[in-house]
Amino acid sequence: MGVFAWIVKRDLMLALRHRADLFTALFFFIIVVSLFPLGIGPEADTLRLIAPGVVWVAALLASMLALERLFAVDHADGTLEQMLLAPQPVALLVLGKIVAHWLVTGLPLVVVGPVLGLQYDLSADALGVLLISLLLGTPALSLIGAIGAALTLGLRGGGVLVSLLVLPLYIPVLIFGAGAVEAHIAGLGSDSHLYLLGAIGMVALLLAPLATAAALRVSVE
Amino acid sequence: MLQVHQLSCMRGDRRLFADLDLTLAPGELLYVHGHNGSGKTTLLRALCGLVRAEDGYVSWHGQDIAELREDYARDLLYLGHKNGIKGDLTAVENLRVCGVLDGFPLTERAAWDALGRIGLDGHEDLEAKVLSQGQQRRVALARLLVNRAPLWILDEPFVALDVAAVALLQQVIRDHVAGGGLVVLTTHQAVELTEGTVKQLKLGWRD
């Protein structure tokens, strides 16, 4: 088993032994999405209109909520130093951590998102598009967020700083993620939005681990 | 061979040391002395490449470690103030993860053996957070038993250890040096280290 697989396995094991952290982001997502129909009222047309935006904004905030812990624990117990001194490229280890982080905090959002979409009277097709857009978009959120988490590591008030750094970078994902569902509802077809979402994810996959590794070296110094 | 060329390190605005030159050959041990805040940890971290030096550089077999990076990391074992183990993993899991990160993956059997040798019999499959300070340190030190990296950089390795563990650790370090390894370490405890070549470095000494 390679070092990448070991890092993923280790982080998943740690997450399973710390279930409270596991559910924080998910419950936040569920509650925020569920608050809107309660606050706005049962007007089906209005709900259908706001559904993609609400679900996506909530997904953005939920995945940001989980970022703070991505490197903080490793930094505190010294395992991050050991990762920086490993004979493998740090970017590879970082990617392992991001993958585990997405499996724990991103994937549940993908699964639950369409279920919550039912509250907004979305059609089955639209829910399918929502699922695909979340599946393509949330990995990009984890990847981009990791850069912010690494840059703010060890800073006081890092949580607020992370949101200031990361939220602007999330905007393209939000636009094309929510846009895909909106375009589908409007009958325009969601393909172009989903392609762009996939492209953003690919660029993030290429650059984010390298940027995160560089940021970690600076933060640990 | 580890060489330090004209190394200077700052912390904040304060210069910890400047123009430091030293050479450590296989089979030698460098014992870094100094009072609190004299820059021992910073020096050790600079030797690992974790801290960027203000000036000067460190070389390993004649090559700058900043260029070697992963190749240097393969030859290096660093043990810092923090143990680098996870409270939520068991001792065996911790040691195996450390082994992978050090570049020396080990089997479950080998991990149990190493933990037994370091005096953690019966604690191998307990989560590290329920172990005492000294026992957690032993889990981290078990890496020394399963690692074949030639260069060991150990920051206060004897902290929190009992007499038996200190004796064992000294023996492990002696064996490593006798086998042609290099060791850099700091400690405040008076310990007998080796009959081989022991170099001394005093930081922050003002006569």
Contacts between the chains, C-beta under 8 A, distances in Angstrom:
chain1	res1	chain2	res2	distance
A	1	B	105	8.0
A	3	B	100	5.3
A	3	B	101	7.1
A	6	B	97	6.4
A	6	B	100	4.5
A	10	B	86	7.5
A	10	B	89	7.2
A	10	B	93	7.7
A	10	B	97	5.3
A	13	B	88	7.8
A	13	B	89	6.8
A	13	B	93	7.3
A	14	B	86	6.3
A	14	B	88	5.2
A	14	B	89	7.0
A	17	B	88	4.6
A	17	B	127	7.9
A	18	B	88	6.3
A	76	B	82	7.8
A	77	B	82	6.1
A	77	B	83	7.1
A	77	B	84	6.8
A	77	B	85	6.8
A	77	B	86	6.3
A	77	B	87	6.9
A	78	B	80	5.9
A	78	B	81	7.5
A	78	B	82	2.7
A	78	B	83	5.9
A	78	B	84	3.9
A	78	B	85	7.8
A	79	B	84	5.1
A	79	B	85	7.2
A	79	B	86	6.4
A	79	B	101	8.0
A	81	B	50	6.3
A	81	B	78	7.1
A	81	B	80	5.9
A	81	B	82	7.0
A	81	B	84	6.4
A	82	B	78	7.5
A	82	B	84	4.5
A	82	B	98	6.8
A	82	B	101	5.2
A	82	B	102	7.8
A	83	B	101	6.2
A	84	B	50	6.5
A	85	B	48	6.0
A	85	B	49	7.7
A	85	B	50	7.2
A	85	B	73	5.0
A	85	B	76	6.3
A	85	B	78	5.4
A	85	B	101	7.9
A	86	B	70	7.8
A	86	B	73	6.0
A	86	B	101	4.4
A	86	B	102	7.1
A	86	B	103	6.9
A	87	B	70	5.0
A	87	B	71	7.4
A	87	B	73	4.5
A	87	B	74	3.6
A	87	B	102	7.6
A	87	B	103	4.1
A	88	B	70	6.5
A	88	B	103	7.7
A	89	B	70	6.5
A	93	B	101	7.9
A	220	B	50	6.2
A	221	B	50	6.8
A	221	B	51	5.5
A	221	B	52	6.3
